[in-house]
Amino acid sequence: MDSHHFVVGKEYHRQALLDFVGSKQAQSGVIWGPLEPGCVICTSGGRHGKKAGYFDEPLSDGSWLYFGQGGSGDQSPSNAANSRLASGSRSVLLFTTRESTAKEIAAQGGYGKRFKFQGSYSVAAVETAIPDSGPRKGNHLLRFHFVRVEEHTSLEAIREIATQVTQASLPELQHRLNMQDQRVPAVRMGLAEYRKRSTEVRQYALLRACGICELCQNPAPFTCDGGLPYLEVHHLHRLADDGPDAPGNVAAICPNCHRAVHYAMNRLTLNMALAEAITEKEAVVSGHGSIP
């Protein structure tokens, strides 16, 4: 389920990252494991990238460029780490790396890197980059474009629902988004198309909810400018088999329920109940189910 305990801006030791996914990997910058099969952890920075002469970097729009795994020669898309990213089907938990200070090394009794959580991302694209200088000159490197998974929908996006989409067109929008999912894998979309689709899926979830939380079934706690009900869009699963976003993988829920499905002790039970509710609602929209 799309829940984790990492806090943006907070630093963690590597063992906390390994424990989260259930991994025993030693030094790899991409971490995965059986406890969280729908996500991978990517760590950026440290000594290796600087020595190799290429750099992961954040972009002004909040996305990241992240280089693949492979310390010499061409980076292979079939590499275990790279293939998990290239599939576009797993969420990415991104951390930046820094070396411990002398004071920290003394306090902890040994050397250890610190990893600062940057947030949850999706893989929007992968491309080949060929450095023209440095120790990797001429190598074919894989460069992934990470796009932040937004937890909140902007007021502008909410307002668009009232002007561009109606309840009557909900089945048509559902069908179109599902057909797009089958036709274009996430990592083959252009970035602009990826973002447009993500916005449409979020708008779809809010329209389907019709101002009622899809978990607790209570009305939205308040209305935004223009009288539109405020709900937040939650992704049900990190592992979205149908692509970066899909109508059946999102739910529009109130802020209280949104925090609960991420942090409550019974969050797994809540997520299961929400997933069942969305499956039923999607069947109703498509004409293959009835309202209970």
NORHU-V952864 format. One record per residue. N is the residue number from 1. RES is the residue in one small letter. OMEGA is omega in whole degrees, 0 to 359 (NA if undefined). Layout:
N RES OMEGA
N RES OMEGA
This chain:
1 m 185
2 d 178
3 s 177
4 h 185
5 h 182
6 f 182
7 v 180
8 v 179
9 g 181
10 k 180
11 e 181
12 y 171
13 h 183
14 r 183
15 q 178
16 a 178
17 l 180
18 l 181
19 d 183
20 f 182
21 v 181
22 g 185
23 s 174
24 k 181
25 q 186
26 a 190
27 q 186
28 s 177
29 g 177
30 v 187
31 i 176
32 w 180
33 g 188
34 p 182
35 l 181
36 e 186
37 p 182
38 g 181
39 c 169
40 v 174
41 i 177
42 c 177
43 t 184
44 s 177
45 g 184
46 g 188
47 r 189
48 h 182
49 g 180
50 k 179
51 k 183
52 a 176
53 g 174
54 y 191
55 f 165
56 d 181
57 e 173
58 p 177
59 l 186
60 s 181
61 d 179
62 g 177
63 s 181
64 w 167
65 l 187
66 y 181
67 f 183
68 g 183
69 q 181
70 g 189
71 g 180
72 s 180
73 g 179
74 d 176
75 q 185
76 s 176
77 p 179
78 s 173
79 n 186
80 a 180
81 a 183
82 n 182
83 s 178
84 r 177
85 l 185
86 a 179
87 s 181
88 g 187
89 s 181
90 r 173
91 s 180
92 v 170
93 l 189
94 l 177
95 f 171
96 t 188
97 t 169
98 r 178
99 e 177
100 s 176
101 t 179
102 a 179
103 k 180
104 e 179
105 i 180
106 a 183
107 a 183
108 q 175
109 g 178
110 g 182
111 y 175
112 g 179
113 k 175
114 r 184
115 f 181
116 k 182
117 f 181
118 q 180
119 g 179
120 s 184
121 y 169
122 s 177
123 v 184
124 a 184
125 a 172
126 v 182
127 e 177
128 t 177
129 a 182
130 i 179
131 p 178
132 d 176
133 s 177
134 g 184
135 p 178
136 r 181
137 k 178
138 g 179
139 n 175
140 h 182
141 l 177
142 l 179
143 r 183
144 f 178
145 h 179
146 f 177
147 v 184
148 r 173
149 v 183
150 e 178
151 e 184
152 h 177
153 t 183
154 s 177
155 l 179
156 e 180
157 a 179
158 i 181
159 r 181
160 e 181
161 i 183
162 a 185
163 t 188
164 q 187
165 v 177
166 t 178
167 q 182
168 a 183
169 s 182
170 l 178
171 p 180
172 e 179
173 l 177
174 q 182
175 h 182
176 r 181
177 l 178
178 n 178
179 m 177
180 q 180
181 d 182
182 q 187
183 r 188
184 v 175
185 p 185
186 a 188
187 v 175
188 r 176
189 m 167
190 g 183
191 l 180
192 a 179
193 e 179
194 y 182
195 r 179
196 k 180
197 r 180
198 s 178
199 t 181
200 e 180
201 v 178
202 r 177
203 q 179
204 y 181
205 a 180
206 l 178
207 l 180
208 r 181
209 a 178
210 c 176
211 g 181
212 i 178
213 c 184
214 e 174
215 l 183
216 c 178
217 q 175
218 n 178
219 p 176
220 a 188
221 p 177
222 f 177
223 t 179
224 c 174
225 d 182
226 g 176
227 g 181
228 l 182
229 p 182
230 y 171
231 l 180
232 e 183
233 v 183
234 h 174
235 h 185
236 l 184
237 h 171
238 r 182
239 l 180
240 a 186
241 d 184
242 d 179
243 g 184
244 p 178
245 d 178
246 a 181
247 p 182
248 g 182
249 n 180
250 v 177
251 a 176
252 a 186
253 i 181
254 c 182
255 p 180
256 n 178
257 c 180
258 h 177
259 r 182
260 a 182
261 v 176
262 h 193
263 y 184
264 a 179
265 m 180
266 n 185
267 r 180
268 l 178
269 t 179
270 l 179
271 n 178
272 m 179
273 a 180
274 l 179
275 a 178
276 e 180
277 a 181
278 i 177
279 t 179
280 e 182
281 k 178
282 e 177
283 a 178
284 v 181
285 v 182
286 s 180
287 g 182
288 h 180
289 g 179
290 s 180
291 i 183
292 p NA
